Amino acid sequence: MTIRCEIVSQDRTVFTGDVDIVVLPGAAGEMGILPKHAPVLTTLKYGIIKVRKSGREELFTVAGGVAEVQPDIITILADAAENVDEIDERRAEAARKRAEEALAKGVPADTDVYLAMEAALRKSNLRLDAVRRYRKGGMRMPTSEN
């Protein structure tokens, strides 16, 4: 038995498929979603979404958003999301440095500018952490094959 999973960011569909389990960073903590799960609506924190099908796992970064769970489908509407395998580490490192340099100049008068810089830093750090932990043989969700 599987559950349909759709991960959509503001600019594209990041993942669509039938899966065995989805683990996501919900507002109240990490949530495991299996087929026939009770309906739930939750906001998402910055973190990693883990999707597993037949022992194979795919990992996605998510920078906020909402998830709607129904018994046969989970729809994730992310503020930003991408497959960990698709992250450009150099680009993420450059974005982190830019954000750190901008924040080091001091708090700008415009609160929105400051919040955008802070969010860019959090997103860059999330992406870099995901690459370092998961892409290069780091911790993975246990499977029956491990």
C-alpha positions as CSV (number, residue, x, y, z in Angstrom):
1,M,0.0,0.0,0.0
2,T,1.3,3.5,-0.9
3,I,0.4,7.1,-0.4
4,R,0.7,9.7,-3.2
5,C,3.2,12.5,-2.4
6,E,3.4,15.8,-4.1
7,I,6.0,18.4,-3.2
8,V,5.5,21.7,-4.9
9,S,7.6,24.9,-4.4
10,Q,6.7,28.4,-5.6
11,D,8.3,27.8,-9.0
12,R,8.0,24.1,-9.8
13,T,6.9,20.6,-8.9
14,V,9.8,19.1,-7.1
15,F,8.5,15.6,-6.6
16,T,5.4,13.5,-7.5
17,G,5.0,9.8,-6.8
18,D,3.5,7.0,-4.9
19,V,5.6,6.2,-1.8
20,D,5.6,4.0,1.3
21,I,6.4,6.8,3.9
22,V,7.0,10.5,4.1
23,V,8.9,12.1,7.0
24,L,8.6,15.8,7.3
25,P,9.6,18.6,9.6
26,G,6.2,19.7,11.0
27,A,5.7,22.6,13.3
28,A,5.2,20.3,16.2
29,G,8.2,18.1,15.3
30,E,9.1,15.4,12.8
31,M,6.1,13.6,11.4
32,G,6.0,10.2,9.7
33,I,3.1,9.9,7.3
34,L,2.0,6.4,6.2
35,P,-0.8,5.4,3.8
36,K,-4.3,5.8,5.3
37,H,-3.0,8.5,7.7
38,A,-5.6,10.6,9.4
39,P,-6.2,14.1,7.8
40,V,-3.8,16.7,9.1
41,L,-2.8,20.2,8.1
42,T,0.6,21.4,9.4
43,T,3.0,24.2,8.8
44,L,6.6,23.2,8.0
45,K,9.8,24.2,9.5
46,Y,13.2,24.5,7.7
47,G,14.4,20.9,7.4
48,I,14.6,17.7,5.5
49,I,11.7,15.8,3.9
50,K,12.4,12.1,3.5
51,V,10.5,10.1,1.0
52,R,10.9,6.3,0.8
53,K,9.5,3.8,-1.8
54,S,10.6,0.2,-2.0
55,G,13.6,0.7,0.2
56,R,14.9,3.7,-1.9
57,E,15.0,7.1,-0.2
58,E,14.9,10.6,-1.7
59,L,15.7,13.6,0.4
60,F,14.5,17.2,-0.1
61,T,15.3,20.4,1.7
62,V,12.3,22.5,2.6
63,A,12.3,26.1,3.8
64,G,8.9,26.5,5.3
65,G,5.4,25.9,3.9
66,V,2.4,23.8,4.6
67,A,1.5,20.1,4.3
68,E,-2.0,18.7,3.9
69,V,-2.3,15.0,4.7
70,Q,-5.3,13.0,3.5
71,P,-5.5,9.2,3.8
72,D,-4.4,8.7,0.2
73,I,-2.3,11.8,-0.6
74,I,0.1,14.2,1.1
75,T,0.5,17.6,-0.6
76,I,3.4,19.7,0.4
77,L,3.3,23.4,-0.6
78,A,6.8,24.6,0.2
79,D,8.1,28.1,0.3
80,A,11.3,26.6,-1.2
81,A,12.3,23.0,-1.8
82,E,14.8,21.0,-3.7
83,N,16.2,17.5,-4.0
84,V,19.4,17.2,-2.0
85,D,21.1,15.5,-5.0
86,E,20.4,18.6,-7.1
87,I,21.9,21.2,-4.7
88,D,24.8,23.1,-6.1
89,E,27.2,23.2,-3.1
90,R,29.3,26.0,-4.5
91,R,26.3,28.2,-5.2
92,A,24.9,27.5,-1.7
93,E,28.3,28.4,-0.1
94,A,28.4,31.6,-2.1
95,A,24.9,32.5,-1.0
96,R,25.8,31.8,2.6
97,K,28.9,34.1,2.4
98,R,26.8,36.9,0.8
99,A,24.2,36.7,3.5
100,E,26.8,36.6,6.3
101,E,28.6,39.6,4.8
102,A,25.3,41.6,4.5
103,L,24.4,40.8,8.1
104,A,27.9,41.7,9.3
105,K,27.3,45.3,8.0
106,G,24.7,45.7,10.7
107,V,21.0,45.7,10.9
108,P,19.4,47.6,8.0
109,A,16.7,50.2,8.7
110,D,14.2,48.2,6.7
111,T,13.0,45.2,8.7
112,D,11.9,43.3,5.6
113,V,15.4,43.6,4.2
114,Y,16.9,42.2,7.4
115,L,14.4,39.3,7.5
116,A,15.1,38.5,3.9
117,M,18.9,38.4,4.6
118,E,18.3,36.2,7.7
119,A,16.1,33.8,5.7
120,A,18.7,33.6,2.9
121,L,21.3,32.6,5.5
122,R,19.1,30.0,7.1
123,K,18.3,28.5,3.7
124,S,21.9,28.4,2.6
125,N,22.9,26.8,5.9
126,L,20.1,24.2,5.5
127,R,21.2,23.4,2.0
128,L,24.9,23.0,2.9
129,D,24.1,20.9,6.0
130,A,21.9,18.6,3.8
131,V,24.6,18.1,1.2
132,R,27.3,17.4,3.9
133,R,25.1,15.0,5.9
134,Y,23.2,13.2,3.3
135,R,24.8,13.3,-0.1
136,K,28.2,12.0,1.0
137,G,27.0,8.9,2.8
138,G,25.8,10.6,5.9
139,M,22.9,9.4,8.1
140,R,19.9,8.1,6.2
141,M,16.6,6.8,7.3
142,P,17.0,3.1,8.0
143,T,15.6,0.7,5.3
144,S,15.2,-3.0,5.2
145,E,18.3,-3.1,2.9
146,N,20.6,-1.5,5.5
